[in-house]
Amino acid sequence: MLLTGHAGQVSIGHAAFLAVGCYANVILMDRFGLPFLPSFLLAGIVTGIAGVLIAIPVFRLHGIYLAIATLALSMLVEDIIVLAEPWTGGVVGLTAPTVTIAGMDMDRFSSPDRFYWLCLAIALLVTLGYRNILRAPLGRAFLAIRDSEVSAQAMGVHLARTKAAAFGLSCLVTGWAGALLGHFFYTFNHEVFTVVVSIQLLLMIVIGGIGSIHGAFYGALVVGIIPQAINIGRDWITDVLGTGGVAIPGLETGIFGLILVLFILFEPLGVHGRLTKWKIYFELFPFYRRDLFRRQRSYLKTERLR
């Protein structure tokens, strides 16, 4: 959301940075014997630095070309993980050690409640920091670049530096998410970090509402529920018809695509935008007007999709 929703730089390669954070965290704990908290923080920092280094050449591109470049990066990392077998375990993968904080083990299987509270605490701290960044001059620079790079440059915003900061901060948080993901899966290899994961991350913010912190949570909720809803619906149809379960290839991907198209056509502001409209409707009832949210003609056309 920070990179695409607020800085306007489309990325379809964040699965690669999930992998960097995940492998960095486990290697620091396994090979170097660091406790979880230092290795977790360092994994995010390493991923953020990697994001900045990649952002320097990549951000010379715009729009769809930037998305294609990040997509190629996501595909390339899968091969790098296999080739770097001495460190990554290759196709066999690695096993994440148990998280221990203040003498308490936080394992997904033996103590799922503790692991849940750990993930929730980190999510809340990251969200708090995210909100503060958006209120700071750096966050306002992100919004200026998203809406018009020419206008932002005229106002004194350094484009390359600000884009690199957006990519670095986004990769920093993604690295922390990857570290937690490794402990969630316990055993993982390159197949966990596919291009599909990058597309799902982009789907989350589009469905939830681009440019809104609330939208990131709404989108994650929808994308997480849909596969479970498909499985429940398949089981229900099987019980009603009395037939064996039939798995339809590509069903989940097709439903994701259909939902994305419907949101783009009928609710570009996503779930958060729809909830905001309902809230204002009930606040202003019966004086609500249908054209209250009609898009107005702006002086400067946005360069977000250039």
GIKA-V937961 format. One record per backbone hydrogen bond with DSSP energy under -0.5 kcal/mol. CO is the residue of the C=O (numbers start at 0). NH is the residue of the N-H. Records with the same first field share a line. If there is no record, write none. Layout:
BEGIN
CO = NH, NH
END
This chain:
BEGIN
0 = 4, 5
1 = 6
2 = 8
7 = 9
12 = 15, 16
13 = 17
14 = 18
15 = 19
16 = 20
17 = 21
18 = 22
19 = 23
20 = 24
21 = 25
22 = 26
23 = 27
24 = 28
25 = 29
26 = 30, 31
27 = 33
34 = 38
35 = 39
36 = 40
37 = 41
38 = 42
39 = 43
40 = 44
41 = 45
42 = 46
43 = 47
44 = 48
45 = 49
46 = 50
47 = 51
48 = 52
49 = 53
50 = 54
51 = 55
52 = 56
53 = 57
54 = 58
56 = 59
57 = 60
61 = 64, 65
62 = 66
63 = 67
64 = 68
65 = 69
66 = 70
67 = 71
68 = 72
69 = 73
70 = 74
71 = 75
72 = 76
73 = 77
74 = 78
75 = 79
76 = 80
77 = 81
78 = 82
79 = 83
80 = 89
82 = 84
83 = 86, 87
84 = 88
88 = 91, 92
93 = 187
98 = 105
99 = 35
100 = 103
103 = 100
104 = 106
105 = 98
106 = 110
110 = 114
111 = 115
112 = 116
113 = 117
114 = 118
115 = 119
116 = 120
117 = 121
118 = 122
119 = 123
120 = 124
121 = 125
122 = 126
123 = 127
124 = 128
125 = 129
126 = 130
127 = 131
128 = 132
129 = 133
130 = 134
131 = 135
132 = 135, 138
135 = 139
136 = 140
137 = 141
138 = 142
139 = 143
140 = 144
141 = 145
142 = 146
143 = 147
146 = 302
147 = 151
148 = 152
149 = 153
150 = 154
151 = 156
152 = 155
156 = 158
157 = 161
158 = 162
159 = 163
160 = 164
161 = 165
162 = 166
163 = 167
164 = 168
165 = 169
166 = 170
167 = 171
168 = 172
169 = 173
170 = 174
171 = 175
172 = 176
173 = 177
174 = 178
175 = 179
176 = 180
177 = 181
178 = 182
179 = 183
180 = 184
181 = 185
184 = 186
185 = 95
187 = 93
188 = 191
189 = 192
191 = 193
193 = 196, 197
194 = 198
195 = 199
196 = 200
197 = 201
198 = 202
199 = 203
200 = 204
201 = 205
202 = 206
203 = 207
204 = 208
206 = 270
207 = 271
208 = 211
211 = 215
212 = 215, 216
213 = 217
214 = 218
215 = 219
216 = 220
217 = 221
218 = 222
219 = 223
220 = 224
221 = 225
222 = 226
223 = 227
224 = 228
225 = 229
226 = 230
227 = 231
228 = 232
229 = 233
230 = 234
231 = 235
232 = 236
233 = 237
234 = 238
235 = 239
236 = 240
237 = 241, 242
244 = 246
245 = 247
246 = 248
247 = 250
249 = 253
250 = 254
251 = 255
252 = 256
253 = 257
254 = 258
255 = 259
256 = 260
257 = 261
258 = 262
259 = 263
260 = 264
261 = 265, 266
262 = 266
266 = 269
268 = 272
269 = 273
270 = 274
271 = 275
272 = 276
273 = 277
274 = 278
275 = 279
276 = 280
277 = 281
278 = 282
279 = 283
280 = 284
283 = 286
288 = 291
289 = 292
290 = 293
298 = 300
302 = 305
END
